[in-house]
Amino acid sequence: MSIDPITGKRILVTGVTGWVAGPLATSLAAAGNTVYGAARFADESKRAPLEAQGVRTVSIDLASGRFDEVPAVDLVLHLAVSKANRFAVDMAANADGSADLLAAAHERNPALEAFFHCSSTAVYQPAGHVALREDAPLGDSHRSMGMATYSITKIAGEVLVRHTAKRLGVPTVIARLNVPYGDTYGWMLFHLIMMERGMAVPVHTDAPTTFSPIHADDIAASIPYLLSLASIPATPVNWGGPDVVSIEEWCAELGRLTGLEPTFAPTEATIPAIVPDLELQASTGFRPSVHWADGMRRMVATSRPDLLR
C-alpha cells in the first residue's frame, strides 16, 4: 500500500528549533504545504533559517499556555517537548500544554483533519530485549539516567491528548518515537564525540543495549502513513527504524568509519534496551529506507568529515 505525500495542506509543526521537527517542517514546506513552525523563539535569530526555507514562524509557549499565534490549519504535528527535569515545568508543557494546543488548534479550525502527537517509547516499562507492542505495560525507563520527569510526563501527555481529542472529536495518532537521528544530529553523534575524547560510552548491564533508530529521511517519509492511523479515540503506534541495533554495535561501526576505538562503561544508571514492535507501523504500508550503517556513514560524512577515513 502506498500513501501519497502530504501537499497543499496548512500544517502547524511544533518544536521547530529542535532536532526532529525543524527538518520535518522544511521538508513539508518544500513539498508545497503552508507550514507554520512553532516554538517559543526566545532566541529570535532562530527564525531566519527556517523562514529562508519557507517555514512561517509563530511563537507559542506550552508551559505557560500561550497560544495566541496558533493559526487555522488542517493538520497539527506536535513534536515539541520539555526536558527541564522539573516536574512543574515538564508536566505543564508535555501534558497540559499538549492538550491545550490541541484545543487551541480545534478552536481555530473546528474541521481540523488530524492531530499528530509525538510521544516516546520512553513510556514503556523496560522488558529486557522483548519487542514491546503498543499495549505493553507503561513505566519509567528514563529515571535511571537522571531524567526523572521524562517518562512520566510523556505518559501524562498521552492521557490528556487522548481525552481532549475524544472530547473534541479530533482524529488523533500518538506516535511513540524510538531513537531519532539524522545527518547532523542524534545520540550517535554524542557517542562519536565521546569516542573522540577517549570517554567510555555508557551501556546497560543487561547487554546489548538495543533500540530501533530511525533516520530523519524516514521520519519525514513516515508521517503520511502514520497519519492514516488517526482516529477517535486516538491510536498509539510505535515509531522506529528498520533495524534493531545496539549502542555497542553502532559505536563499533563509528569506530570502523573513523579509526576511533570505542570503550564502554556498563551501568544500570542509563536507559535500558527498549525495542518497539513495529507491526502496526508496517501495516500502514510504510517501509523505512535508511539502513542504520548507511545512516552512520552519512552522519559522520556530514557532521564530522574530518574523522571519516
C-alpha positions as CSV (number, residue, x, y, z in Angstrom):
1,M,0.0,0.0,0.0
2,S,1.3,3.4,-1.0
3,I,0.1,6.7,0.5
4,D,0.6,10.0,-1.3
5,P,3.0,12.6,0.2
6,I,1.3,15.5,2.0
7,T,0.9,18.5,-0.2
8,G,-1.3,21.6,-0.4
9,K,-2.1,21.5,3.3
10,R,-1.9,24.1,6.1
11,I,0.3,22.5,8.8
12,L,1.4,23.5,12.2
13,V,4.7,21.9,13.3
14,T,5.7,22.5,16.9
15,G,9.3,22.3,18.3
16,V,10.9,23.5,15.1
17,T,14.0,24.7,16.9
18,G,14.7,21.1,17.9
19,W,16.4,18.2,16.1
20,V,13.4,16.3,14.7
21,A,10.8,19.0,13.9
22,G,13.0,21.5,12.1
23,P,14.0,19.2,9.2
24,L,10.4,17.9,9.1
25,A,8.9,21.4,8.8
26,T,11.3,22.4,6.0
27,S,10.7,19.2,4.0
28,L,6.9,19.7,4.3
29,A,7.3,23.3,3.1
30,A,9.4,22.2,0.1
31,A,6.6,19.7,-0.8
32,G,4.1,22.6,-1.4
33,N,2.5,22.9,2.0
34,T,1.9,26.1,4.0
35,V,3.9,25.3,7.1
36,Y,3.8,27.2,10.4
37,G,6.8,26.4,12.6
38,A,6.1,26.9,16.3
39,A,8.5,27.3,19.2
40,R,9.0,29.8,22.0
41,F,11.7,31.6,19.9
42,A,13.4,33.0,23.0
43,D,16.3,33.5,20.6
44,E,14.8,35.4,17.7
45,S,17.8,34.6,15.4
46,K,16.4,31.0,15.1
47,R,13.5,32.2,13.0
48,A,15.5,33.4,10.0
49,P,17.0,29.9,8.9
50,L,13.5,28.4,9.0
51,E,11.8,31.3,7.2
52,A,14.6,31.2,4.5
53,Q,13.3,27.6,3.8
54,G,9.7,28.6,3.5
55,V,8.5,28.0,7.1
56,R,6.3,30.7,8.6
57,T,7.4,31.0,12.3
58,V,4.9,31.5,15.1
59,S,5.6,31.8,18.8
60,I,3.8,29.6,21.4
61,D,4.6,28.6,24.9
62,L,3.3,25.2,26.0
63,A,4.2,25.6,29.7
64,S,2.5,29.0,30.2
65,G,-0.4,28.3,27.9
66,R,0.4,31.0,25.3
67,F,-1.3,30.0,22.1
68,D,-2.5,33.3,20.6
69,E,-0.4,32.9,17.5
70,V,-1.7,29.4,16.7
71,P,-3.2,29.7,13.1
72,A,-6.1,27.9,11.5
73,V,-4.6,24.8,9.9
74,D,-5.6,21.4,8.5
75,L,-3.0,19.3,10.4
76,V,-1.0,19.7,13.6
77,L,2.3,17.8,14.0
78,H,3.2,18.2,17.7
79,L,6.8,17.4,18.3
80,A,7.8,20.0,20.9
81,V,9.0,18.6,24.3
82,S,10.2,20.0,27.5
83,K,13.2,18.3,29.3
84,A,13.7,20.8,32.1
85,N,13.7,17.8,34.6
86,R,11.4,19.8,36.9
87,F,8.0,18.3,37.3
88,A,6.1,21.6,37.4
89,V,7.6,22.7,34.2
90,D,7.6,19.4,32.2
91,M,4.1,18.4,33.3
92,A,2.8,21.9,32.3
93,A,4.4,21.6,28.9
94,N,4.3,18.0,28.0
95,A,0.9,17.1,29.5
96,D,-1.3,20.2,30.0
97,G,0.4,22.1,27.1
98,S,-0.1,19.3,24.6
99,A,-3.8,19.1,25.4
100,D,-4.2,22.9,25.4
101,L,-2.5,23.0,22.0
102,L,-5.0,20.5,20.6
103,A,-7.9,22.6,22.0
104,A,-6.4,25.8,20.6
105,A,-6.0,24.3,17.1
106,H,-9.5,23.0,17.2
107,E,-10.9,26.4,18.2
108,R,-9.1,28.0,15.2
109,N,-10.4,25.3,12.9
110,P,-13.2,23.0,14.1
111,A,-12.7,21.0,11.0
112,L,-9.1,20.1,12.0
113,E,-8.3,17.0,9.9
114,A,-5.9,15.3,12.4
115,F,-3.6,15.9,15.3
116,F,-0.3,14.0,15.4
117,H,1.2,13.8,18.9
118,C,4.8,12.7,19.1
119,S,5.3,10.7,22.3
120,S,8.2,8.3,23.0
121,T,8.9,4.7,23.6
122,A,10.2,6.0,27.0
123,V,6.6,5.5,28.2
124,Y,7.2,1.7,28.3
125,Q,8.3,-0.4,31.3
126,P,11.6,-1.9,30.1
127,A,11.3,-5.6,29.5
128,G,14.8,-6.7,28.5
129,H,15.1,-7.4,24.8
130,V,11.4,-8.2,24.2
131,A,9.8,-6.3,21.4
132,L,7.1,-4.1,23.0
133,R,3.7,-3.8,21.4
134,E,1.5,-0.7,21.9
135,D,-0.4,-2.4,24.7
136,A,2.7,-3.3,26.7
137,P,2.8,-2.1,30.3
138,L,3.8,1.5,30.8
139,G,6.6,2.5,33.1
140,D,9.6,4.8,33.8
141,S,12.6,3.9,31.7
142,H,14.5,7.2,31.9
143,R,14.7,7.9,35.7
144,S,17.7,5.6,35.9
145,M,19.8,8.0,33.9
146,G,18.7,11.1,35.8
147,M,15.7,12.1,33.6
148,A,13.2,11.9,36.4
149,T,10.3,13.6,34.7
150,Y,10.6,12.4,31.1
151,S,8.7,9.1,31.0
152,I,6.1,10.2,33.5
153,T,5.2,13.5,31.8
154,K,5.1,11.8,28.3
155,I,2.6,9.3,29.7
156,A,0.6,12.1,31.2
157,G,0.7,13.9,27.8
158,E,-0.7,10.8,26.1
159,V,-3.6,10.6,28.5
160,L,-4.6,14.3,28.2
161,V,-4.2,14.3,24.5
162,R,-6.4,11.2,24.1
163,H,-9.0,12.6,26.4
164,T,-9.1,16.0,24.7
165,A,-9.2,14.5,21.2
166,K,-12.1,12.3,22.2
167,R,-14.0,15.2,23.8
168,L,-13.5,17.5,20.8
169,G,-13.9,14.8,18.1
170,V,-10.4,15.2,16.5
171,P,-8.8,12.2,14.8
172,T,-5.5,11.7,16.6
173,V,-2.5,9.5,16.4
174,I,0.0,9.1,19.2
175,A,3.4,8.1,17.7
176,R,5.9,6.7,20.2
177,L,9.3,7.6,18.8
178,N,12.2,5.4,19.5
179,V,15.7,6.8,18.7
180,P,15.7,9.6,16.1
181,Y,18.9,10.6,14.3
182,G,20.0,12.4,11.1
183,D,22.9,13.6,9.2
184,T,23.5,16.4,11.7
185,Y,22.1,15.1,15.0
186,G,21.4,12.2,17.2
187,W,22.5,10.1,20.2
188,M,25.1,8.5,18.0
189,L,26.8,11.9,17.3
190,F,27.2,12.3,21.1
191,H,28.8,8.9,21.3
192,L,31.2,9.8,18.4
193,I,32.3,12.9,20.4
194,M,32.8,10.8,23.5
195,M,34.9,8.3,21.5
196,E,37.0,11.2,20.1
197,R,37.7,12.4,23.6
198,G,38.5,8.9,24.9
199,M,35.4,8.7,27.1
200,A,33.7,5.4,27.8
201,V,30.2,5.2,26.4
202,P,27.5,4.2,29.0
203,V,25.7,0.9,28.1
204,H,23.3,-1.0,30.2
205,T,24.5,-4.0,32.2
206,D,21.7,-6.0,30.6
207,A,23.6,-6.1,27.3
208,P,23.2,-5.4,24.4
209,T,21.6,-2.0,24.7
210,T,19.2,-2.3,21.8
211,F,16.9,0.2,20.1
212,S,15.3,0.7,16.7
213,P,16.8,4.0,15.5
214,I,15.0,5.9,12.7
215,H,16.7,8.3,10.3
216,A,15.4,11.8,9.5
217,D,14.6,10.8,6.0
218,D,12.4,8.0,7.2
219,I,10.8,10.2,9.9
220,A,9.6,12.6,7.1
221,A,8.5,9.8,4.8
222,S,6.5,8.0,7.5
223,I,4.3,11.0,8.5
224,P,1.5,10.5,6.0
225,Y,1.4,6.8,6.7
226,L,1.2,7.3,10.5
227,L,-1.5,10.0,10.0
228,S,-3.6,7.3,8.3
229,L,-4.0,5.8,11.7
230,A,-5.5,9.0,13.2
231,S,-8.8,8.1,14.8
232,I,-11.3,8.8,17.6
233,P,-10.3,7.6,20.2
234,A,-6.6,8.2,19.5
235,T,-4.5,5.4,18.2
236,P,-1.0,4.8,19.7
237,V,1.7,3.5,17.3
238,N,5.3,2.6,17.8
239,W,7.6,4.7,15.5
240,G,11.0,3.3,14.7
241,G,13.5,2.3,12.0
242,P,14.0,-0.9,10.1
243,D,16.8,-2.4,12.2
244,V,17.2,-3.5,15.8
245,V,20.7,-2.3,16.7
246,S,22.6,-1.7,19.9
247,I,24.7,1.1,21.2
248,E,27.6,-1.3,21.2
249,E,27.1,-2.1,17.5
250,W,26.7,1.5,16.3
251,C,29.7,2.6,18.3
252,A,31.7,-0.2,16.7
253,E,30.6,0.9,13.3
254,L,31.6,4.5,14.1
255,G,35.0,3.1,15.1
256,R,35.3,1.3,11.8
257,L,34.4,4.5,9.9
258,T,36.8,6.7,11.9
259,G,39.5,4.5,13.4
260,L,38.5,5.6,16.9
261,E,38.3,2.8,19.4
262,P,35.1,2.7,21.4
263,T,35.2,1.8,25.1
264,F,32.1,1.1,27.2
265,A,31.0,1.6,30.8
266,P,28.4,-0.9,31.8
267,T,26.0,0.6,34.3
268,E,22.4,0.4,35.5
269,A,22.3,4.2,35.6
270,T,21.4,4.6,31.9
271,I,18.5,3.8,29.7
272,P,18.0,0.1,29.2
273,A,17.1,-1.6,25.9
274,I,13.7,-0.5,24.5
275,V,12.8,-2.3,21.3
276,P,9.4,-1.4,19.8
277,D,7.3,-3.9,18.0
278,L,6.7,-2.2,14.6
279,E,3.9,-4.4,13.2
280,L,1.3,-1.7,13.4
281,Q,3.6,0.8,11.7
282,A,4.3,-1.7,9.0
283,S,0.5,-2.3,8.5
284,T,0.2,1.3,7.1
285,G,2.4,0.3,4.2
286,F,5.4,2.4,5.3
287,R,8.8,0.8,4.6
288,P,11.9,2.6,6.1
289,S,14.7,3.0,3.5
290,V,17.8,4.1,5.5
291,H,19.8,1.2,6.9
292,W,21.4,2.1,10.2
293,A,25.0,1.6,8.9
294,D,24.3,3.8,5.9
295,G,22.9,6.4,8.3
296,M,26.0,6.2,10.5
297,R,28.2,6.9,7.4
298,R,26.1,9.8,6.3
299,M,26.1,11.3,9.8
300,V,29.9,11.2,10.0
301,A,30.4,12.4,6.4
302,T,28.1,15.3,7.1
303,S,28.9,16.3,10.7
304,R,32.5,15.2,11.1
305,P,34.0,14.6,7.7
306,D,37.5,15.2,9.2
307,L,37.1,11.9,11.1
308,L,36.0,9.8,8.2
309,R,38.7,7.6,6.9
